[in-house]
């Protein structure tokens, strides 16, 4: 019985690691999207200032 419990714990740890990896990938994707949005906003601001006030 004890051996079975130990095996379950090991499997659970492995599963947890896999889930964490997936979460990290999602976070990286979100960060990339945010960076792209920021770059677009900066470009729009530059165009707006240059064209409107110049």
mmCIF entry with sequence, helices, sheets and N, C-alpha, C, O atoms, coordinates in Angstrom:
data_MODEL
# 
_entry.id   MODEL 
# 
_entity.id                         1 
_entity.type                       polymer 
_entity.pdbx_number_of_molecules   1 
# 
_entity_poly.entity_id                      1 
_entity_poly.type                           'polypeptide(L)' 
_entity_poly.nstd_linkage                   no 
_entity_poly.nstd_monomer                   no 
_entity_poly.pdbx_seq_one_letter_code       
;(UNK)(UNK)(UNK)(UNK)(UNK)(UNK)(UNK)(UNK)(UNK)(UNK)(UNK)(UNK)(UNK)(UNK)(UNK)(UNK)
(UNK)(UNK)(UNK)(UNK)(UNK)(UNK)(UNK)(UNK)(UNK)(UNK)(UNK)(UNK)(UNK)(UNK)(UNK)(UNK)
(UNK)(UNK)(UNK)(UNK)(UNK)(UNK)(UNK)(UNK)(UNK)(UNK)(UNK)(UNK)(UNK)(UNK)(UNK)(UNK)
(UNK)(UNK)(UNK)(UNK)(UNK)(UNK)
;
_entity_poly.pdbx_seq_one_letter_code_can   XXXXXXXXXXXXXXXXXXXXXXXXXXXXXXXXXXXXXXXXXXXXXXXXXXXXXX 
_entity_poly.pdbx_strand_id                 A 
# 
loop_
_entity_poly_seq.entity_id 
_entity_poly_seq.num 
_entity_poly_seq.mon_id 
_entity_poly_seq.hetero 
1 1  UNK n 
1 2  UNK n 
1 3  UNK n 
1 4  UNK n 
1 5  UNK n 
1 6  UNK n 
1 7  UNK n 
1 8  UNK n 
1 9  UNK n 
1 10 UNK n 
1 11 UNK n 
1 12 UNK n 
1 13 UNK n 
1 14 UNK n 
1 15 UNK n 
1 16 UNK n 
1 17 UNK n 
1 18 UNK n 
1 19 UNK n 
1 20 UNK n 
1 21 UNK n 
1 22 UNK n 
1 23 UNK n 
1 24 UNK n 
1 25 UNK n 
1 26 UNK n 
1 27 UNK n 
1 28 UNK n 
1 29 UNK n 
1 30 UNK n 
1 31 UNK n 
1 32 UNK n 
1 33 UNK n 
1 34 UNK n 
1 35 UNK n 
1 36 UNK n 
1 37 UNK n 
1 38 UNK n 
1 39 UNK n 
1 40 UNK n 
1 41 UNK n 
1 42 UNK n 
1 43 UNK n 
1 44 UNK n 
1 45 UNK n 
1 46 UNK n 
1 47 UNK n 
1 48 UNK n 
1 49 UNK n 
1 50 UNK n 
1 51 UNK n 
1 52 UNK n 
1 53 UNK n 
1 54 UNK n 
# 
_struct_asym.id          A 
_struct_asym.entity_id   1 
# 
_struct_conf.conf_type_id            HELX_P 
_struct_conf.id                      HELX_P1 
_struct_conf.pdbx_PDB_helix_id       AA1 
_struct_conf.beg_label_comp_id       UNK 
_struct_conf.beg_label_asym_id       A 
_struct_conf.beg_label_seq_id        2 
_struct_conf.pdbx_beg_PDB_ins_code   ? 
_struct_conf.end_label_comp_id       UNK 
_struct_conf.end_label_asym_id       A 
_struct_conf.end_label_seq_id        53 
_struct_conf.pdbx_end_PDB_ins_code   ? 
_struct_conf.beg_auth_comp_id        UNK 
_struct_conf.beg_auth_asym_id        A 
_struct_conf.beg_auth_seq_id         2 
_struct_conf.end_auth_comp_id        UNK 
_struct_conf.end_auth_asym_id        A 
_struct_conf.end_auth_seq_id         53 
_struct_conf.pdbx_PDB_helix_class    1 
_struct_conf.details                 ? 
_struct_conf.pdbx_PDB_helix_length   52 
# 
_struct_conf_type.id          HELX_P 
_struct_conf_type.criteria    ? 
_struct_conf_type.reference   ? 
# 
loop_
_atom_site.group_PDB 
_atom_site.id 
_atom_site.type_symbol 
_atom_site.label_atom_id 
_atom_site.label_alt_id 
_atom_site.label_comp_id 
_atom_site.label_asym_id 
_atom_site.label_entity_id 
_atom_site.label_seq_id 
_atom_site.pdbx_PDB_ins_code 
_atom_site.Cartn_x 
_atom_site.Cartn_y 
_atom_site.Cartn_z 
_atom_site.occupancy 
_atom_site.B_iso_or_equiv 
_atom_site.pdbx_formal_charge 
_atom_site.auth_seq_id 
_atom_site.auth_comp_id 
_atom_site.auth_asym_id 
_atom_site.auth_atom_id 
_atom_site.pdbx_PDB_model_num 
ATOM 1   N N  . UNK A 1 1  ? 0.843  -1.207 0.000   1.00 0.00 ? 1  UNK A N  1 
ATOM 2   C CA . UNK A 1 1  ? 0.000  0.000  0.000   1.00 0.00 ? 1  UNK A CA 1 
ATOM 3   C C  . UNK A 1 1  ? 0.877  1.254  0.000   1.00 0.00 ? 1  UNK A C  1 
ATOM 4   O O  . UNK A 1 1  ? 0.613  2.203  -0.739  1.00 0.00 ? 1  UNK A O  1 
ATOM 5   N N  . UNK A 1 2  ? 1.898  1.253  0.816   1.00 0.00 ? 2  UNK A N  1 
ATOM 6   C CA . UNK A 1 2  ? 2.762  2.438  0.894   1.00 0.00 ? 2  UNK A CA 1 
ATOM 7   C C  . UNK A 1 2  ? 3.410  2.714  -0.460  1.00 0.00 ? 2  UNK A C  1 
ATOM 8   O O  . UNK A 1 2  ? 3.511  3.865  -0.885  1.00 0.00 ? 2  UNK A O  1 
ATOM 9   N N  . UNK A 1 3  ? 3.846  1.653  -1.134  1.00 0.00 ? 3  UNK A N  1 
ATOM 10  C CA . UNK A 1 3  ? 4.500  1.833  -2.431  1.00 0.00 ? 3  UNK A CA 1 
ATOM 11  C C  . UNK A 1 3  ? 3.539  2.489  -3.418  1.00 0.00 ? 3  UNK A C  1 
ATOM 12  O O  . UNK A 1 3  ? 3.933  3.379  -4.172  1.00 0.00 ? 3  UNK A O  1 
ATOM 13  N N  . UNK A 1 4  ? 2.286  2.055  -3.414  1.00 0.00 ? 4  UNK A N  1 
ATOM 14  C CA . UNK A 1 4  ? 1.305  2.629  -4.342  1.00 0.00 ? 4  UNK A CA 1 
ATOM 15  C C  . UNK A 1 4  ? 1.147  4.122  -4.074  1.00 0.00 ? 4  UNK A C  1 
ATOM 16  O O  . UNK A 1 4  ? 1.088  4.913  -5.015  1.00 0.00 ? 4  UNK A O  1 
ATOM 17  N N  . UNK A 1 5  ? 1.079  4.511  -2.823  1.00 0.00 ? 5  UNK A N  1 
ATOM 18  C CA . UNK A 1 5  ? 0.916  5.929  -2.494  1.00 0.00 ? 5  UNK A CA 1 
ATOM 19  C C  . UNK A 1 5  ? 2.107  6.729  -3.008  1.00 0.00 ? 5  UNK A C  1 
ATOM 20  O O  . UNK A 1 5  ? 1.934  7.818  -3.554  1.00 0.00 ? 5  UNK A O  1 
ATOM 21  N N  . UNK A 1 6  ? 3.311  6.196  -2.837  1.00 0.00 ? 6  UNK A N  1 
ATOM 22  C CA . UNK A 1 6  ? 4.505  6.908  -3.297  1.00 0.00 ? 6  UNK A CA 1 
ATOM 23  C C  . UNK A 1 6  ? 4.447  7.099  -4.809  1.00 0.00 ? 6  UNK A C  1 
ATOM 24  O O  . UNK A 1 6  ? 4.788  8.167  -5.315  1.00 0.00 ? 6  UNK A O  1 
ATOM 25  N N  . UNK A 1 7  ? 4.016  6.064  -5.529  1.00 0.00 ? 7  UNK A N  1 
ATOM 26  C CA . UNK A 1 7  ? 3.934  6.168  -6.986  1.00 0.00 ? 7  UNK A CA 1 
ATOM 27  C C  . UNK A 1 7  ? 2.947  7.265  -7.370  1.00 0.00 ? 7  UNK A C  1 
ATOM 28  O O  . UNK A 1 7  ? 3.215  8.053  -8.277  1.00 0.00 ? 7  UNK A O  1 
ATOM 29  N N  . UNK A 1 8  ? 1.818  7.319  -6.690  1.00 0.00 ? 8  UNK A N  1 
ATOM 30  C CA . UNK A 1 8  ? 0.814  8.344  -7.004  1.00 0.00 ? 8  UNK A CA 1 
ATOM 31  C C  . UNK A 1 8  ? 1.412  9.736  -6.782  1.00 0.00 ? 8  UNK A C  1 
ATOM 32  O O  . UNK A 1 8  ? 1.197  10.640 -7.589  1.00 0.00 ? 8  UNK A O  1 
ATOM 33  N N  . UNK A 1 9  ? 2.155  9.904  -5.703  1.00 0.00 ? 9  UNK A N  1 
ATOM 34  C CA . UNK A 1 9  ? 2.751  11.213 -5.419  1.00 0.00 ? 9  UNK A CA 1 
ATOM 35  C C  . UNK A 1 9  ? 3.706  11.607 -6.534  1.00 0.00 ? 9  UNK A C  1 
ATOM 36  O O  . UNK A 1 9  ? 3.698  12.750 -6.991  1.00 0.00 ? 9  UNK A O  1 
ATOM 37  N N  . UNK A 1 10 ? 4.535  10.651 -6.974  1.00 0.00 ? 10 UNK A N  1 
ATOM 38  C CA . UNK A 1 10 ? 5.488  10.954 -8.041  1.00 0.00 ? 10 UNK A CA 1 
ATOM 39  C C  . UNK A 1 10 ? 4.741  11.359 -9.305  1.00 0.00 ? 10 UNK A C  1 
ATOM 40  O O  . UNK A 1 10 ? 5.114  12.328 -9.966  1.00 0.00 ? 10 UNK A O  1 
ATOM 41  N N  . UNK A 1 11 ? 3.694  10.624 -9.640  1.00 0.00 ? 11 UNK A N  1 
ATOM 42  C CA . UNK A 1 11 ? 2.925  10.953 -10.842 1.00 0.00 ? 11 UNK A CA 1 
ATOM 43  C C  . UNK A 1 11 ? 2.306  12.340 -10.698 1.00 0.00 ? 11 UNK A C  1 
ATOM 44  O O  . UNK A 1 11 ? 2.290  13.116 -11.653 1.00 0.00 ? 11 UNK A O  1 
ATOM 45  N N  . UNK A 1 12 ? 1.803  12.649 -9.519  1.00 0.00 ? 12 UNK A N  1 
ATOM 46  C CA . UNK A 1 12 ? 1.188  13.952 -9.296  1.00 0.00 ? 12 UNK A CA 1 
ATOM 47  C C  . UNK A 1 12 ? 2.198  15.069 -9.498  1.00 0.00 ? 12 UNK A C  1 
ATOM 48  O O  . UNK A 1 12 ? 1.877  16.098 -10.092 1.00 0.00 ? 12 UNK A O  1 
ATOM 49  N N  . UNK A 1 13 ? 3.417  14.873 -9.008  1.00 0.00 ? 13 UNK A N  1 
ATOM 50  C CA . UNK A 1 13 ? 4.447  15.904 -9.176  1.00 0.00 ? 13 UNK A CA 1 
ATOM 51  C C  . UNK A 1 13 ? 4.742  16.120 -10.654 1.00 0.00 ? 13 UNK A C  1 
ATOM 52  O O  . UNK A 1 13 ? 4.869  17.256 -11.112 1.00 0.00 ? 13 UNK A O  1 
ATOM 53  N N  . UNK A 1 14 ? 4.852  15.020 -11.397 1.00 0.00 ? 14 UNK A N  1 
ATOM 54  C CA . UNK A 1 14 ? 5.144  15.146 -12.829 1.00 0.00 ? 14 UNK A CA 1 
ATOM 55  C C  . UNK A 1 14 ? 4.009  15.911 -13.516 1.00 0.00 ? 14 UNK A C  1 
ATOM 56  O O  . UNK A 1 14 ? 4.264  16.794 -14.334 1.00 0.00 ? 14 UNK A O  1 
ATOM 57  N N  . UNK A 1 15 ? 2.768  15.578 -13.189 1.00 0.00 ? 15 UNK A N  1 
ATOM 58  C CA . UNK A 1 15 ? 1.629  16.255 -13.804 1.00 0.00 ? 15 UNK A CA 1 
ATOM 59  C C  . UNK A 1 15 ? 1.649  17.739 -13.471 1.00 0.00 ? 15 UNK A C  1 
ATOM 60  O O  . UNK A 1 15 ? 1.357  18.573 -14.328 1.00 0.00 ? 15 UNK A O  1 
ATOM 61  N N  . UNK A 1 16 ? 1.992  18.073 -12.227 1.00 0.00 ? 16 UNK A N  1 
ATOM 62  C CA . UNK A 1 16 ? 2.044  19.476 -11.830 1.00 0.00 ? 16 UNK A CA 1 
ATOM 63  C C  . UNK A 1 16 ? 3.078  20.233 -12.640 1.00 0.00 ? 16 UNK A C  1 
ATOM 64  O O  . UNK A 1 16 ? 2.843  21.369 -13.052 1.00 0.00 ? 16 UNK A O  1 
ATOM 65  N N  . UNK A 1 17 ? 4.224  19.604 -12.868 1.00 0.00 ? 17 UNK A N  1 
ATOM 66  C CA . UNK A 1 17 ? 5.270  20.276 -13.644 1.00 0.00 ? 17 UNK A CA 1 
ATOM 67  C C  . UNK A 1 17 ? 4.768  20.573 -15.050 1.00 0.00 ? 17 UNK A C  1 
ATOM 68  O O  . UNK A 1 17 ? 5.015  21.649 -15.593 1.00 0.00 ? 17 UNK A O  1 
ATOM 69  N N  . UNK A 1 18 ? 4.057  19.606 -15.637 1.00 0.00 ? 18 UNK A N  1 
ATOM 70  C CA . UNK A 1 18 ? 3.556  19.809 -17.000 1.00 0.00 ? 18 UNK A CA 1 
ATOM 71  C C  . UNK A 1 18 ? 2.590  20.990 -17.018 1.00 0.00 ? 18 UNK A C  1 
ATOM 72  O O  . UNK A 1 18 ? 2.649  21.832 -17.914 1.00 0.00 ? 18 UNK A O  1 
ATOM 73  N N  . UNK A 1 19 ? 1.705  21.051 -16.032 1.00 0.00 ? 19 UNK A N  1 
ATOM 74  C CA . UNK A 1 19 ? 0.731  22.141 -15.996 1.00 0.00 ? 19 UNK A CA 1 
ATOM 75  C C  . UNK A 1 19 ? 1.452  23.480 -15.848 1.00 0.00 ? 19 UNK A C  1 
ATOM 76  O O  . UNK A 1 19 ? 1.093  24.456 -16.507 1.00 0.00 ? 19 UNK A O  1 
ATOM 77  N N  . UNK A 1 20 ? 2.459  23.527 -14.994 1.00 0.00 ? 20 UNK A N  1 
ATOM 78  C CA . UNK A 1 20 ? 3.197  24.779 -14.804 1.00 0.00 ? 20 UNK A CA 1 
ATOM 79  C C  . UNK A 1 20 ? 3.834  25.215 -16.119 1.00 0.00 ? 20 UNK A C  1 
ATOM 80  O O  . UNK A 1 20 ? 3.824  26.400 -16.455 1.00 0.00 ? 20 UNK A O  1 
ATOM 81  N N  . UNK A 1 21 ? 4.386  24.263 -16.861 1.00 0.00 ? 21 UNK A N  1 
ATOM 82  C CA . UNK A 1 21 ? 5.018  24.598 -18.132 1.00 0.00 ? 21 UNK A CA 1 
ATOM 83  C C  . UNK A 1 21 ? 4.014  25.230 -19.079 1.00 0.00 ? 21 UNK A C  1 
ATOM 84  O O  . UNK A 1 21 ? 4.327  26.205 -19.763 1.00 0.00 ? 21 UNK A O  1 
ATOM 85  N N  . UNK A 1 22 ? 2.803  24.675 -19.121 1.00 0.00 ? 22 UNK A N  1 
ATOM 86  C CA . UNK A 1 22 ? 1.787  25.234 -20.016 1.00 0.00 ? 22 UNK A CA 1 
ATOM 87  C C  . UNK A 1 22 ? 1.451  26.654 -19.587 1.00 0.00 ? 22 UNK A C  1 
ATOM 88  O O  . UNK A 1 22 ? 1.307  27.538 -20.431 1.00 0.00 ? 22 UNK A O  1 
ATOM 89  N N  . UNK A 1 23 ? 1.327  26.878 -18.298 1.00 0.00 ? 23 UNK A N  1 
ATOM 90  C CA . UNK A 1 23 ? 0.990  28.222 -17.815 1.00 0.00 ? 23 UNK A CA 1 
ATOM 91  C C  . UNK A 1 23 ? 2.085  29.207 -18.203 1.00 0.00 ? 23 UNK A C  1 
ATOM 92  O O  . UNK A 1 23 ? 1.798  30.331 -18.615 1.00 0.00 ? 23 UNK A O  1 
ATOM 93  N N  . UNK A 1 24 ? 3.338  28.787 -18.072 1.00 0.00 ? 24 UNK A N  1 
ATOM 94  C CA . UNK A 1 24 ? 4.445  29.684 -18.415 1.00 0.00 ? 24 UNK A CA 1 
ATOM 95  C C  . UNK A 1 24 ? 4.370  30.062 -19.886 1.00 0.00 ? 24 UNK A C  1 
ATOM 96  O O  . UNK A 1 24 ? 4.595  31.219 -20.242 1.00 0.00 ? 24 UNK A O  1 
ATOM 97  N N  . UNK A 1 25 ? 4.054  29.093 -20.746 1.00 0.00 ? 25 UNK A N  1 
ATOM 98  C CA . UNK A 1 25 ? 3.969  29.383 -22.176 1.00 0.00 ? 25 UNK A CA 1 
ATOM 99  C C  . UNK A 1 25 ? 2.875  30.418 -22.421 1.00 0.00 ? 25 UNK A C  1 
ATOM 100 O O  . UNK A 1 25 ? 3.065  31.348 -23.205 1.00 0.00 ? 25 UNK A O  1 
ATOM 101 N N  . UNK A 1 26 ? 1.732  30.263 -21.754 1.00 0.00 ? 26 UNK A N  1 
ATOM 102 C CA . UNK A 1 26 ? 0.638  31.214 -21.951 1.00 0.00 ? 26 UNK A CA 1 
ATOM 103 C C  . UNK A 1 26 ? 1.077  32.604 -21.509 1.00 0.00 ? 26 UNK A C  1 
ATOM 104 O O  . UNK A 1 26 ? 0.787  33.590 -22.187 1.00 0.00 ? 26 UNK A O  1 
ATOM 105 N N  . UNK A 1 27 ? 1.767  32.691 -20.386 1.00 0.00 ? 27 UNK A N  1 
ATOM 106 C CA . UNK A 1 27 ? 2.217  34.000 -19.895 1.00 0.00 ? 27 UNK A CA 1 
ATOM 107 C C  . UNK A 1 27 ? 3.158  34.647 -20.903 1.00 0.00 ? 27 UNK A C  1 
ATOM 108 O O  . UNK A 1 27 ? 3.068  35.847 -21.161 1.00 0.00 ? 27 UNK A O  1 
ATOM 109 N N  . UNK A 1 28 ? 4.063  33.852 -21.471 1.00 0.00 ? 28 UNK A N  1 
ATOM 110 C CA . UNK A 1 28 ? 5.009  34.404 -22.444 1.00 0.00 ? 28 UNK A CA 1 
ATOM 111 C C  . UNK A 1 28 ? 4.243  34.957 -23.641 1.00 0.00 ? 28 UNK A C  1 
ATOM 112 O O  . UNK A 1 28 ? 4.567  36.034 -24.142 1.00 0.00 ? 28 UNK A O  1 
ATOM 113 N N  . UNK A 1 29 ? 3.233  34.228 -24.101 1.00 0.00 ? 29 UNK A N  1 
ATOM 114 C CA . UNK A 1 29 ? 2.458  34.693 -25.257 1.00 0.00 ? 29 UNK A CA 1 
ATOM 115 C C  . UNK A 1 29 ? 1.772  36.011 -24.920 1.00 0.00 ? 29 UNK A C  1 
ATOM 116 O O  . UNK A 1 29 ? 1.763  36.930 -25.738 1.00 0.00 ? 29 UNK A O  1 
ATOM 117 N N  . UNK A 1 30 ? 1.203  36.110 -23.731 1.00 0.00 ? 30 UNK A N  1 
ATOM 118 C CA . UNK A 1 30 ? 0.516  37.341 -23.339 1.00 0.00 ? 30 UNK A CA 1 
ATOM 119 C C  . UNK A 1 30 ? 1.509  38.498 -23.304 1.00 0.00 ? 30 UNK A C  1 
ATOM 120 O O  . UNK A 1 30 ? 1.196  39.596 -23.765 1.00 0.00 ? 30 UNK A O  1 
ATOM 121 N N  . UNK A 1 31 ? 2.698  38.264 -22.763 1.00 0.00 ? 31 UNK A N  1 
ATOM 122 C CA . UNK A 1 31 ? 3.698  39.333 -22.689 1.00 0.00 ? 31 UNK A CA 1 
ATOM 123 C C  . UNK A 1 31 ? 4.064  39.803 -24.089 1.00 0.00 ? 31 UNK A C  1 
ATOM 124 O O  . UNK A 1 31 ? 4.199  41.003 -24.325 1.00 0.00 ? 31 UNK A O  1 
ATOM 125 N N  . UNK A 1 32 ? 4.225  38.869 -25.019 1.00 0.00 ? 32 UNK A N  1 
ATOM 126 C CA . UNK A 1 32 ? 4.578  39.245 -26.387 1.00 0.00 ? 32 UNK A CA 1 
ATOM 127 C C  . UNK A 1 32 ? 3.467  40.110 -26.981 1.00 0.00 ? 32 UNK A C  1 
ATOM 128 O O  . UNK A 1 32 ? 3.748  41.114 -27.636 1.00 0.00 ? 32 UNK A O  1 
ATOM 129 N N  . UNK A 1 33 ? 2.215  39.730 -26.757 1.00 0.00 ? 33 UNK A N  1 
ATOM 130 C CA . UNK A 1 33 ? 1.099  40.506 -27.304 1.00 0.00 ? 33 UNK A CA 1 
ATOM 131 C C  . UNK A 1 33 ? 1.115  41.912 -26.715 1.00 0.00 ? 33 UNK A C  1 
ATOM 132 O O  . UNK A 1 33 ? 0.913  42.886 -27.439 1.00 0.00 ? 33 UNK A O  1 
ATOM 133 N N  . UNK A 1 34 ? 1.352  42.029 -25.421 1.00 0.00 ? 34 UNK A N  1 
ATOM 134 C CA . UNK A 1 34 ? 1.368  43.346 -24.781 1.00 0.00 ? 34 UNK A CA 1 
ATOM 135 C C  . UNK A 1 34 ? 2.479  44.204 -25.384 1.00 0.00 ? 34 UNK A C  1 
ATOM 136 O O  . UNK A 1 34 ? 2.277  45.389 -25.648 1.00 0.00 ? 34 UNK A O  1 
ATOM 137 N N  . UNK A 1 35 ? 3.645  43.608 -25.600 1.00 0.00 ? 35 UNK A N  1 
ATOM 138 C CA . UNK A 1 35 ? 4.757  44.373 -26.162 1.00 0.00 ? 35 UNK A CA 1 
ATOM 139 C C  . UNK A 1 35 ? 4.381  44.884 -27.548 1.00 0.00 ? 35 UNK A C  1 
ATOM 140 O O  . UNK A 1 35 ? 4.672  46.031 -27.886 1.00 0.00 ? 35 UNK A O  1 
ATOM 141 N N  . UNK A 1 36 ? 3.738  44.043 -28.349 1.00 0.00 ? 36 UNK A N  1 
ATOM 142 C CA . UNK A 1 36 ? 3.346  44.460 -29.699 1.00 0.00 ? 36 UNK A CA 1 
ATOM 143 C C  . UNK A 1 36 ? 2.364  45.623 -29.611 1.00 0.00 ? 36 UNK A C  1 
ATOM 144 O O  . UNK A 1 36 ? 2.475  46.591 -30.364 1.00 0.00 ? 36 UNK A O  1 
ATOM 145 N N  . UNK A 1 37 ? 1.409  45.529 -28.700 1.00 0.00 ? 37 UNK A N  1 
ATOM 146 C CA . UNK A 1 37 ? 0.422  46.605 -28.560 1.00 0.00 ? 37 UNK A CA 1 
ATOM 147 C C  . UNK A 1 37 ? 1.122  47.903 -28.163 1.00 0.00 ? 37 UNK A C  1 
ATOM 148 O O  . UNK A 1 37 ? 0.802  48.965 -28.697 1.00 0.00 ? 37 UNK A O  1 
ATOM 149 N N  . UNK A 1 38 ? 2.065  47.827 -27.239 1.00 0.00 ? 38 UNK A N  1 
ATOM 150 C CA . UNK A 1 38 ? 2.771  49.035 -26.798 1.00 0.00 ? 38 UNK A CA 1 
ATOM 151 C C  . UNK A 1 38 ? 3.518  49.657 -27.973 1.00 0.00 ? 38 UNK A C  1 
ATOM 152 O O  . UNK A 1 38 ? 3.505  50.877 -28.137 1.00 0.00 ? 38 UNK A O  1 
ATOM 153 N N  . UNK A 1 39 ? 4.163  48.838 -28.784 1.00 0.00 ? 39 UNK A N  1 
ATOM 154 C CA . UNK A 1 39 ? 4.902  49.365 -29.928 1.00 0.00 ? 39 UNK A CA 1 
ATOM 155 C C  . UNK A 1 39 ? 3.941  50.076 -30.877 1.00 0.00 ? 39 UNK A C  1 
ATOM 156 O O  . UNK A 1 39 ? 4.256  51.152 -31.387 1.00 0.00 ? 39 UNK A O  1 
ATOM 157 N N  . UNK A 1 40 ? 2.780  49.486 -31.115 1.00 0.00 ? 40 UNK A N  1 
ATOM 158 C CA . UNK A 1 40 ? 1.812  50.107 -32.023 1.00 0.00 ? 40 UNK A CA 1 
ATOM 159 C C  . UNK A 1 40 ? 1.356  51.446 -31.455 1.00 0.00 ? 40 UNK A C  1 
ATOM 160 O O  . UNK A 1 40 ? 1.248  52.426 -32.193 1.00 0.00 ? 40 UNK A O  1 
ATOM 161 N N  . UNK A 1 41 ? 1.089  51.496 -30.159 1.00 0.00 ? 41 UNK A N  1 
ATOM 162 C CA . UNK A 1 41 ? 0.639  52.746 -29.545 1.00 0.00 ? 41 UNK A CA 1 
ATOM 163 C C  . UNK A 1 41 ? 1.717  53.816 -29.693 1.00 0.00 ? 41 UNK A C  1 
ATOM 164 O O  . UNK A 1 41 ? 1.412  54.967 -30.006 1.00 0.00 ? 41 UNK A O  1 
ATOM 165 N N  . UNK A 1 42 ? 2.969  53.444 -29.469 1.00 0.00 ? 42 UNK A N  1 
ATOM 166 C CA . UNK A 1 42 ? 4.052  54.425 -29.580 1.00 0.00 ? 42 UNK A CA 1 
ATOM 167 C C  . UNK A 1 42 ? 4.112  54.973 -31.000 1.00 0.00 ? 42 UNK A C  1 
ATOM 168 O O  . UNK A 1 42 ? 4.290  56.176 -31.193 1.00 0.00 ? 42 UNK A O  1 
ATOM 169 N N  . UNK A 1 43 ? 3.967  54.108 -31.989 1.00 0.00 ? 43 UNK A N  1 
ATOM 170 C CA . UNK A 1 43 ? 4.017  54.556 -33.379 1.00 0.00 ? 43 UNK A CA 1 
ATOM 171 C C  . UNK A 1 43 ? 2.865  55.526 -33.645 1.00 0.00 ? 43 UNK A C  1 
ATOM 172 O O  . UNK A 1 43 ? 3.055  56.551 -34.300 1.00 0.00 ? 43 UNK A O  1 
ATOM 173 N N  . UNK A 1 44 ? 1.675  55.205 -33.141 1.00 0.00 ? 44 UNK A N  1 
ATOM 174 C CA . UNK A 1 44 ? 0.521  56.074 -33.368 1.00 0.00 ? 44 UNK A CA 1 
ATOM 175 C C  . UNK A 1 44 ? 0.762  57.435 -32.723 1.00 0.00 ? 44 UNK A C  1 
ATOM 176 O O  . UNK A 1 44 ? 0.446  58.466 -33.316 1.00 0.00 ? 44 UNK A O  1 
ATOM 177 N N  . UNK A 1 45 ? 1.316  57.445 -31.514 1.00 0.00 ? 45 UNK A N  1 
ATOM 178 C CA . UNK A 1 45 ? 1.571  58.714 -30.830 1.00 0.00 ? 45 UNK A CA 1 
ATOM 179 C C  . UNK A 1 45 ? 2.555  59.553 -31.635 1.00 0.00 ? 45 UNK A C  1 
ATOM 180 O O  . UNK A 1 45 ? 2.356  60.757 -31.799 1.00 0.00 ? 45 UNK A O  1 
ATOM 181 N N  . UNK A 1 46 ? 3.605  58.931 -32.132 1.00 0.00 ? 46 UNK A N  1 
ATOM 182 C CA . UNK A 1 46 ? 4.605  59.673 -32.905 1.00 0.00 ? 46 UNK A CA 1 
ATOM 183 C C  . UNK A 1 46 ? 3.952  60.282 -34.143 1.00 0.00 ? 46 UNK A C  1 
ATOM 184 O O  . UNK A 1 46 ? 4.192  61.446 -34.462 1.00 0.00 ? 46 UNK A O  1 
ATOM 185 N N  . UNK A 1 47 ? 3.136  59.508 -34.832 1.00 0.00 ? 47 UNK A N  1 
ATOM 186 C CA . UNK A 1 47 ? 2.485  60.010 -36.042 1.00 0.00 ? 47 UNK A CA 1 
ATOM 187 C C  . UNK A 1 47 ? 1.536  61.152 -35.681 1.00 0.00 ? 47 UNK A C  1 
ATOM 188 O O  . UNK A 1 47 ? 1.485  62.168 -36.374 1.00 0.00 ? 47 UNK A O  1 
ATOM 189 N N  . UNK A 1 48 ? 0.788  60.980 -34.592 1.00 0.00 ? 48 UNK A N  1 
ATOM 190 C CA . UNK A 1 48 ? -0.187 61.992 -34.201 1.00 0.00 ? 48 UNK A CA 1 
ATOM 191 C C  . UNK A 1 48 ? 0.504  63.305 -33.858 1.00 0.00 ? 48 UNK A C  1 
ATOM 192 O O  . UNK A 1 48 ? 0.077  64.362 -34.323 1.00 0.00 ? 48 UNK A O  1 
ATOM 193 N N  . UNK A 1 49 ? 1.553  63.259 -33.062 1.00 0.00 ? 49 UNK A N  1 
ATOM 194 C CA . UNK A 1 49 ? 2.257  64.478 -32.659 1.00 0.00 ? 49 UNK A CA 1 
ATOM 195 C C  . UNK A 1 49 ? 2.889  65.141 -33.883 1.00 0.00 ? 49 UNK A C  1 
ATOM 196 O O  . UNK A 1 49 ? 2.790  66.355 -34.056 1.00 0.00 ? 49 UNK A O  1 
ATOM 197 N N  . UNK A 1 50 ? 3.531  64.351 -34.719 1.00 0.00 ? 50 UNK A N  1 
ATOM 198 C CA . UNK A 1 50 ? 4.231  64.919 -35.869 1.00 0.00 ? 50 UNK A CA 1 
ATOM 199 C C  . UNK A 1 50 ? 3.255  65.568 -36.838 1.00 0.00 ? 50 UNK A C  1 
ATOM 200 O O  . UNK A 1 50 ? 3.531  66.652 -37.351 1.00 0.00 ? 50 UNK A O  1 
ATOM 201 N N  . UNK A 1 51 ? 2.121  64.928 -37.100 1.00 0.00 ? 51 UNK A N  1 
ATOM 202 C CA . UNK A 1 51 ? 1.198  65.450 -38.106 1.00 0.00 ? 51 UNK A CA 1 
ATOM 203 C C  . UNK A 1 51 ? 0.330  66.564 -37.555 1.00 0.00 ? 51 UNK A C  1 
ATOM 204 O O  . UNK A 1 51 ? 0.104  67.555 -38.249 1.00 0.00 ? 51 UNK A O  1 
ATOM 205 N N  . UNK A 1 52 ? -0.165 66.438 -36.329 1.00 0.00 ? 52 UNK A N  1 
ATOM 206 C CA . UNK A 1 52 ? -1.151 67.386 -35.812 1.00 0.00 ? 52 UNK A CA 1 
ATOM 207 C C  . UNK A 1 52 ? -0.515 68.677 -35.340 1.00 0.00 ? 52 UNK A C  1 
ATOM 208 O O  . UNK A 1 52 ? -1.037 69.753 -35.631 1.00 0.00 ? 52 UNK A O  1 
ATOM 209 N N  . UNK A 1 53 ? 0.602  68.606 -34.618 1.00 0.00 ? 53 UNK A N  1 
ATOM 210 C CA . UNK A 1 53 ? 1.154  69.798 -33.971 1.00 0.00 ? 53 UNK A CA 1 
ATOM 211 C C  . UNK A 1 53 ? 2.298  70.405 -34.775 1.00 0.00 ? 53 UNK A C  1 
ATOM 212 O O  . UNK A 1 53 ? 2.658  71.566 -34.580 1.00 0.00 ? 53 UNK A O  1 
ATOM 213 N N  . UNK A 1 54 ? 2.869  69.606 -35.682 1.00 0.00 ? 54 UNK A N  1 
ATOM 214 C CA . UNK A 1 54 ? 4.095  70.058 -36.333 1.00 0.00 ? 54 UNK A CA 1 
ATOM 215 C C  . UNK A 1 54 ? 3.873  71.302 -37.139 1.00 0.00 ? 54 UNK A C  1 
ATOM 216 O O  . UNK A 1 54 ? 4.808  71.815 -37.753 1.00 0.00 ? 54 UNK A O  1 
# 
